[in-house]
Structures are given as C-alpha cells and as structure tokens.
Amino acid sequence: MAVDPEHVAKAASEMLARYGINAVARAQDRVNDVSRAGDRTALDLAMLLLTEVERQAAASAF
C-alpha cells in the first residue's frame, strides 16, 4: 500500500494543532496500541505518523 507523504504531513500538522506538544505522546500511544494488536499495516502507518509528528514538533521548537 502506497502512502502519500503529504497526507502523513497533514495528519501530523493536525495532531500538533490539536494536541500541541502532547501530540508526540498521543502518536506514541497509537504506536503502542497497534503494536500490541499485531496489526502490521496499522503499525507501519502509526510509525510514519509518529516520525512526522516528532519532526514537525522539533522544527517548530515546542
């Protein structure tokens, strides 16, 4: 399944707008949840989102 990087970036931006610095923790919680569930596809997507949230958070210097 191909993932559009622009969609990931937009989702990360929306998370940061909604949760502020807590967006990183929220994204990490999602990674943990899907990891325990064993859904590899969802885990890949959650990891992409976490990485982008971390990148954007660092760039905006929360």
Secondary structure as UniProt FT lines:
FT   HELIX           5..19
FT   TURN            20..21
FT   HELIX           22..37
FT   HELIX           40..60
//
